[in-house]
């Protein structure tokens, strides 16, 4: 438990310590911390000191830490005793949170210029090594105000929100918003049944943030029981299938709120409120993609249809471009800083369209498109259809290189129930033959990034490691043993 007074004292103590070390505004300082109290006060302290907070996922390997340092060019990492040696092995300086004494420095800090770097966020890295989005303190502040302005309700003093995703991204944004209103944040390092069951059972939780995969896990550990008192379930980062929506709505009511956010442009980009989600999913047909709602105030969305097609209703489908006040200033890679497109536009890499009501629909990632037998196939469409046969929606589609087909479509289930493959094959018959998976495989758990998204590239590697792959007109994967994402 950490009260607001102690939060302020600890944040000021860290800011003062860094000030005494001569670390000036805009300097890149990384964090490597698990979800917990330290993650919160360290983040506030870095913002107070006017530094460029650069959060890393606590599960990063030494190679990933080194790569992040190479991209973001930080020298100092704030971490704990558990990971200190891993940081120092990369020839980086480490400051342990245990060594920051919670003492009030008794001084005021200089105002932070709006145009200095304020936060550096790494992308998911699902298709390779991650890049990083750079936000100035001004852009960061605007994003926080817009997020608060679009909340479905104003949290009252002491009102609780449950956060279980890593603090490095979405969880921190909602935590800042909640704390600005005097609310209470319940921050867990994953889905833990006992405390979650107790909090929800007491009716003391008003809001939950959970991506679709986490909603599926909640449904499993909570045995799909009905809970009262939750006013909003925030979800996003991945397509929300009809089956997962129905499960979440049965547990919490019609309060599931879909939003669209990206590392390059934080929430809110688009919003689909709870009553709108309920109306949409009550009549949603499979294979249409994911509706993420209407653009938030100040957000512009453009569909670049030059490489896209038109659906049956004539809506242009193509790459989603966006421009917003809370968007990052540009991207960092090992080659250096690159600003966004002229006039401030950002090419998202997402494919989608805008319907007749002005809502944005996402139909997949351009980089994930599978080329098989002369066809271009979007894996998200297949996943959407296969999820109809699984209440958990735990099937991800990837591909395996093939001399005969170009790529072979593979459906991978995460620790599924018996009979999953028959159910998935039955659902797949609704798809055109060239879209149907030719191989079905099982993993104990999926490789995920800091945002909970499945890394398709690593997934493909793990699938191939489970057995012997036989290419040809009738491809086959003969299982040898079980593989987990930790191997």
Phi, psi and omega in degrees: 000134180224115179279169182297325180296312180291325175303314180295317181299313182292319179296316179295323179298317178294314180301319180294318180300316180291324177298317180295335178277000178079022180273112189268173181309137175084356179290137180285122175230122184269158173234145177220086188221147174282168172303134181162185184297320182297322180302323182287307185289332176294317180298316177296322181295320179292323177293318179299323181281354179075028183264170178267088181298128184233084184284137174244149176295138185296338180274004180304140174279172177300321178297319180290324175297314180297318179297317179299319179294324179293321181286309187270349174062040175266156176246330185255134176236126175269120186215196178238181183301325185298323185250004183303314183295325178297324178290312183293332177296340177266016180061036177248155176280142181237134173243117182278136179296333179294341182265001178267105183288133181283076181237140179284117183288343178067036178218156175264152180256149181294148176302146182264124177300141184292337188263009178266151181303135183238335178202139177236116184246130179278141177289173185294331180068029183289341180243016180155193179296140184288150167262188182220139176264135183253125176245133170285167177297327179294313179295322179297316180296316179299316180300320180294323180289320180293324177297316178296322183293337182254009175297146181291340176203159179271117181298137176276166179302125179084356180290137193260142169236138180260122180238131183232350179275162181304140183293350185295336184229251189301323181298320181293321181297316178289327177297316179300315181298316182296316182292329177299333179263003179083018179281180180244131182253125173259107188249111178250152179266054182125186182267105179246117192298313189297306180295323180296316179298320181292315181295313181292323180295331178279352181072020186264001180256124181266334184212152178224140169248120182208117172299164182307319179297325179285327174299319178296320178294318177302316180301322181289309185288334180264004176056033175055033179282158180273134179233141181259158171098342180284120183269337180203135169249108177280130176218162182168200179072337180214160176298135178264108181286161181298322182293318178292320177301312182300321178295314181295319180294324178293330181276322189240350184098180182282059185238015182280119186249117182268131174228161180238122177216159180220159175304322183283343179206103188290162176307148000261126170270306174225159184221136171233102185294170186302313181292329178288321177297317181299318180292319182292311184287346177288342182227014186287132176267154181286153173084007183268351186099198184239124175275125179248007169096197184268147177303139177288163179306132179085002181255132176248135179237134180228137177257117177273101186270009183297327179253010184254189181231186175241141177277185184297334180271359178090007180285132181286129178248135180187197181285140179275122172252148178216159178214133184202159180293329183266011181286152178298163181279337180167188187241144175254138171220183179295339178280346180123196184270135177232118177291165178291176183304160176307148185066014172084009181282149176237127176276113190283335188082357175271144176255139181187192179205167177248127184277181185295338178272357180089012180271146178271132174244136176255132182245000176147182177257133179301323182288342183268355183302132181262132178254107186225126177057031180087359180254155171255123187236134179267119183296331180298322179298319180293317180300321180300316181288316181295330182295341179297335180264008181221118180297332180275341180065026187271050177235129179240140181256131175224195180216158176238134178302142182217131175292329184276314186258349190091296172218146177252130180284131182234130174259124184243128179255144179261107177044058190280168173283158176301144179087002183297322185293319178298318179295319180293319179296323178296319177293322183297336180294346176285345181268159171301152186303322183288347179265352184280135178301142177261343179227139175240130185224164181233137168235148178295320175207152183273149172284123183236155177265189184298334181268004180086002179282144178284132178275103185296326181295313178292327178300316179300317180297319181292321178298314179296333180282350182280344184188199181258126182265126178246113183276171177133189181296334177235076185297152184212143173241110182269110184296138175253320182197172180271140180235141174247165181292345179278348181281000000 
